[in-house]
Amino acid sequence: MKKALGILLVVLMSLSLFSGCGEKEPEPLRICMDLEYVNGEEDRFLEDDLKALLVTSLFQAGKLKDLDVPRDFEFENIPINGIEREAALERIRTEIMSGKGPDIFLLACNAKNSYIESLFTMPEKAMELSLFLTLDDYMESNSYFAEWDRMNSAVLKAGRTQEGQQIIPLCYTLPVAIYRKEEVTHTPSRENTWMDMLESEDEALAAAAVWTDNTNYLSEGMPFMTSRAPMTEFILGAIADYEEEELLFTEEELNQRLHEICMLADRYTAGDFDLAPDHFVEFIGQKFDEKDQILPFDVRNGLNKRNKYELIPLYSDDGGVTAEITVYAAINRNTRRPDDAFRVLDYLASYEAQRRELIYQFIYECGNRSSIPMYTDLMSESQRVYRSNPLVDFSMKDWCLIGENYQELCSVREQITHVRFCDALNMELDKLYWDYLYAEPNEDVRNKIVSEYYRNMQRILRE
């Protein structure tokens, strides 16, 4: 039944493409943005900057390559929260289902408040339902700005289905522990697993698995800094088959992972990892290695970007590292201006845009987790990423990883085995962890909680 509905939706969308053939003037290219609800910045900075980017930078880039580029844009910012947000989401979804809607989506999928619903609650499922335009032909023969072969191929591939590329990831992140290089030696490998971390006698590798101390605050005096994040989705690796609508882990496996995470936190609080070398855990992104990054106490003293450091990723139980896409772009399959819409995506995904356009200051720092560009050679000393703070000034500052630290990042990125979007299943996993943690420490009680959430995740996946 679900597949039949999907096929019917595609047919209706395809027919809708021809409904406006008699129109004399095309409507402005409509761009739907949902970045503020994870960023919290004022609407006008995002909209004004994107307008400037598209009507000036895109136009100038088009002139250099002798291309016609669109110059008529209409922007829509989805409200941050509340009734206004709910109404906007319902209206846009109704438009899409009726063969209309925005031409372009520029969306974050990693909210500061993880319980705020996004426009597409499961981007992978939206791709399977063919809600987005397939981009392969455009990418192969009509791309003048983006350089797809210079991007992280594993992350880019996450925007593909059997039908082809539908989503363009704009940035992503992954979890690591940061140690001083002179104190720790680790060679990242796809063969390493979550169980290897749990069972390791290497104190640095074992401590890198600890991402929470089971409190809602960072406790002064603890031997290193944790991020208070349960990280269940990163440990599970591949979570779901969105085409077959099946979870890729069993209820028993989920229960075991939660038990292991809580036991690690208890061991950390009890002092089992006190002898591990100084370090902190963080998501790779702009400023992740800067000492002034929101610290209640100085656990990063002497451990910052001026040091040579060793990165130990958080490994999954399938082996290797799980990366998370934080912001992506896609084109509505209903668009009546596919060429113009792709030209916008083409420029947004370009090297120079990701390196220095102001809009990426917002994109890279959306949500709880800052992110890194798609281009694999950005962030080196010779290819720095520029940023500014438009709420304070517009002076451009650069950021990079110095020397061997950039090679450390490259080594970790090569171990990516799974790439995922933060979606409705992650919301359930997050709520499950806290319910599990604060429940009566009784096996039957906790088993029942896991069972209820597991069934709910199956239901959400199959809706």
Number of C-alpha atoms within 10 A of each C-alpha: 6 11 12 9 11 16 14 13 19 20 11 15 22 15 12 18 16 11 11 10 10 8 8 7 6 12 12 14 22 19 21 20 21 20 26 23 24 24 20 13 16 10 15 10 15 22 18 12 15 22 19 16 20 21 15 13 16 25 19 15 16 18 12 9 11 10 14 12 19 19 14 13 15 14 17 16 19 23 19 19 13 9 10 11 19 17 13 16 18 11 12 17 16 13 14 19 15 14 20 19 21 22 26 26 23 21 24 27 29 26 23 15 13 20 13 20 18 23 20 17 18 19 24 23 18 16 25 19 19 20 23 24 21 21 20 14 11 15 16 10 8 14 17 17 21 21 14 18 10 13 21 20 13 16 25 20 16 20 23 19 17 8 12 15 21 28 25 25 26 29 27 27 24 24 25 23 25 26 26 18 15 10 12 19 15 15 11 20 18 16 12 20 18 23 17 18 22 18 10 13 10 14 16 24 22 19 26 26 26 31 25 24 26 22 11 10 12 18 15 12 10 15 19 22 25 24 17 17 15 21 22 18 21 24 26 21 24 19 17 18 13 20 16 11 16 15 18 14 14 10 16 12 13 19 18 11 18 22 15 14 24 19 15 23 22 16 15 22 18 11 12 14 20 16 11 19 16 20 24 22 26 21 22 22 20 21 17 18 22 13 17 11 10 8 11 10 12 15 18 19 10 12 20 18 16 14 17 19 24 25 25 26 30 27 31 26 20 19 23 26 31 26 24 25 26 28 25 21 22 25 26 24 25 27 25 20 18 18 13 18 22 21 24 21 21 22 22 25 25 20 21 13 19 26 20 18 21 23 23 24 20 23 28 24 20 25 24 15 23 23 26 24 25 25 22 16 17 22 23 19 15 12 14 18 25 19 22 19 13 17 9 7 8 11 10 13 12 14 16 20 24 17 14 15 20 18 14 19 20 13 15 21 22 15 21 22 19 21 22 22 24 21 19 22 22 21 19 17 21 19 14 19 22 12 15 21 16 10 13 11 10 8 10 9 12 21 14 12 17 21 15 13 18 23 12 14 20 15 12 15 20 15 8
